[in-house]
Amino acid sequence: MTVRFKLQTKRTISTFLFSVLIFILYKFNFEYSAAVIAGLILGGIQGAGAAGLFLIFIAIKNGMEDFNVFSGAILFFAAALSGIIAGHPREKIEKKEPLKITAASVLSMGLSAYGLYIKDSQVFSANILIFVAQTGICILSALLFRPIAAKILYPENKLKDEFNDLISIKNKEEKK
């Protein structure tokens, strides 16, 4: 098994696990913040993938007639937006990264709050403080868990070593 295959497997499993996390937190009405956390920790593509898997779970569980496409689209785009703004996870937190994470959390949770406001303004006004608290939880979670996820999912040294080994093998074959 190559290092690349192992990393792809880890990334696929992490995407699935975050979709399960979103599904679990859905029962407590924290699915938007869980999707934003998935985007912040995994990155834009994998975070959106986790949100997409969650939406598939919900469509299967509740049936398509009860599926709210608008809420699903907001959830999906909030996960993607948070990951795109925050950028690629790195092992060490750089100087500008907390600012990016904060901006990504605020914008993504703001998008989620706006979507909830459009859907039902009475529910939104009752939950505004909860959204503010969830934004803070998103920021803290990302600052704590992004470096760990980066070490597991994006170990740059292993890929470079494998690439150099493949180049040296190819060079040896060409010399023969």
Secondary structure as GFF3:
##gff-version 3
##sequence-region A 1 176
A	DSSP	alpha_helix	3	26	.	.	.	ID=ss1
A	DSSP	alpha_helix	31	42	.	.	.	ID=ss2
A	DSSP	alpha_helix	44	62	.	.	.	ID=ss3
A	DSSP	three_ten_helix	64	66	.	.	.	ID=ss4
A	DSSP	alpha_helix	69	86	.	.	.	ID=ss5
A	DSSP	alpha_helix	97	119	.	.	.	ID=ss6
A	DSSP	alpha_helix	121	153	.	.	.	ID=ss7
A	DSSP	alpha_helix	156	175	.	.	.	ID=ss8
###
